Amino acid sequence: MIRVKIERDASGAIRSYSVKGHADYAERGKDIVCAGVSAVAVGTVNSIEKLTGTRLAASMKSGLLQASVPEGLEGDKLDKVQLLLESMVTMLYTIQESYGEYITIREN
């Protein structure tokens, strides 16, 4: 099971997220759920850096990705980062709609 955790601040802005575990939908190399979630989660870190110049504090190892938005981000740059993060959340919920027994999403 893949467990996604989205942390929001009091205003609703995403401050961090983590993706943990494996879907076990299919054997390694053929697991479309794991591949989809990984592409969305890692692609978001890469997109934020490339498109906004913002480097998230991120760490990745087998079965775990953790990323957080740096403190002090504001204005247009913060808005762009939040838009990309909200897009990621939307994509993850879309995957959950089809493969809910393999992924759970929790928001705080």
C-alpha positions, 0 to 999 in steps of 0.5 A, a space after each residue: 500500500 502506498 501512503 501519501 501524507 499532505 501537510 498544510 498550514 493554517 491557510 491551507 497551503 501545502 508545506 510538505 508531502 511524503 509518499 511511502 510504501 509500494 503498491 504491490 499492484 503487480 510485480 516489480 517493473 510492471 506495477 503501473 500504480 507504483 510507477 504512476 504515483 512515483 512519476 507524479 510525486 518525483 515529477 512535481 519536485 523536478 517541475 517546481 525546481 525547473 519552472 519556479 527555480 525553487 528547490 524543495 527540501 527533498 529526500 528519496 530512497 526506496 519506497 519513500 519520498 519526502 519533500 517540503 517547501 522552503 520557509 520564506 517563499 512568498 508572492 508569485 513564486 509561492 503561488 506557482 509552487 502551490 499551483 504545482 503542488 495542488 496539481 500533484 494532489 489532484 493527480 494522486 486523487 485521480 489515481 486513488 479513484 481507480 486504484 484505491 485499494 493500493 493508495 491512501 491519501 491523508 491531508 493534515 
